Amino acid sequence: MAKHPLWNDEYRILLLAIYLQKPVGVKSPHSRQLVELALQLHVPPKILHREMQTLEDKDKVSVRKLWDTYGKNPRRLNNAVKRLRGMDGFGNADMFYDGVDNNDALAEEYMPVCAESCLSRAMMAIITSLYFRLTPNTMVTETPEVIDTAKLLGIKPETVESVLHSLQQFDPIAKREKTPALPQPVTDTAHTMWRMFNNMMPEVMEKKVEQYMEFFK
């Protein structure tokens, strides 16, 4: 099995710690735990997911040794995790990955689109998906779906409402005038999301939204 160029076998300690988080087991490559670790290590979540699956192969000598050392000793595991995270350059792309060509599309999906807003592309995609399930008069803070989406994303219902209203300006049916409530980068991202949902197969976009939602659950 080919290894990612930035993979280090010691990272299995980090994966074991995530594996043992409840519910115990292999986590989805779209889960918050693996996505956040992927952003720190600059190793794609799919690679981390594949490596986490190997933790269940206890017939493999290196895996069995890992379980024997840390599996039933949470304190030792936590200390090992702290040691790895305390390594000079851990999670620092400029130091630890100097010279590596890394177009981090993953960071673009989950990091805020601008300094003036907490909204990421993933969050905008989820709100855009909601847009196509509501009618204009239900795109308000009192609507249960708006409240639930805000709770899922950890933002205020008013923020969800602002994005929904922003999306209306791109909808030829809604024909809403431009709303100045959001920073321009957020409005631009809303326009991008509108085009993607409007032009691509709905099931393709909804599958992507389901993956994003795994991160926020």
Residue pairs with C-beta under 8 A, 6 or more apart in sequence:
1 50
4 43
4 44
4 47
5 100
6 41
6 42
6 43
6 97
6 100
7 43
7 47
7 51
9 62
10 84
11 41
11 43
11 48
11 51
11 84
12 51
12 54
12 55
12 63
12 66
13 66
13 70
13 77
13 80
13 81
13 84
14 37
14 81
14 84
14 85
15 37
15 48
15 51
15 52
15 55
16 55
16 66
16 67
16 70
16 71
16 77
17 77
17 78
17 81
18 27
18 33
18 34
18 37
18 52
19 25
19 26
19 27
19 52
19 55
20 71
20 74
20 77
21 27
21 33
26 49
26 52
26 53
26 55
26 56
27 33
27 34
27 49
27 52
28 34
28 49
28 214
29 35
29 45
29 46
29 48
29 49
30 45
30 211
30 212
30 214
30 215
31 214
31 215
32 214
32 215
32 216
32 217
34 45
34 48
34 49
34 52
35 45
35 106
35 110
35 215
37 43
37 48
38 44
38 45
38 47
38 48
38 106
39 104
39 106
39 107
39 110
40 90
40 91
41 48
41 91
42 93
42 97
42 100
42 102
42 104
44 106
45 106
54 60
54 63
55 63
55 66
55 67
57 63
58 64
58 67
69 76
70 76
70 77
70 80
84 90
85 91
88 95
89 95
89 96
90 96
93 100
93 102
93 104
108 121
109 120
109 121
109 122
109 212
110 120
110 121
110 122
110 215
111 120
112 118
112 119
112 120
113 119
113 120
113 121
113 124
113 185
113 186
113 189
114 183
114 185
114 186
116 183
116 185
116 186
117 182
117 183
117 185
117 186
118 155
118 159
119 155
119 159
119 163
119 186
119 189
121 189
121 193
122 212
122 215
122 216
123 153
123 155
123 212
123 216
124 163
124 186
124 189
124 190
124 193
125 193
125 196
125 205
125 208
125 209
125 212
126 149
126 152
126 153
126 209
126 212
126 213
126 216
127 149
127 153
127 160
127 163
127 164
127 167
128 163
128 167
128 190
128 193
128 194
128 196
128 197
129 197
129 205
129 206
129 209
130 145
130 146
130 149
130 160
130 164
131 139
131 164
131 167
131 197
132 197
132 202
133 145
134 143
134 145
134 146
134 164
136 168
136 174
136 176
138 145
138 146
139 146
139 161
139 164
139 165
139 168
140 146
140 161
141 147
141 157
141 158
141 160
141 161
146 157
146 160
146 161
146 164
147 157
149 160
150 156
150 157
150 159
150 160
152 213
152 216
152 217
153 160
153 216
154 216
162 179
162 181
162 182
163 182
163 186
163 190
165 176
165 179
165 181
166 179
166 181
166 182
166 186
166 187
166 190
167 190
167 193
167 194
168 174
168 175
168 176
169 176
169 177
169 178
169 179
170 190
170 191
170 194
170 195
171 194
178 187
182 190
196 205
197 205
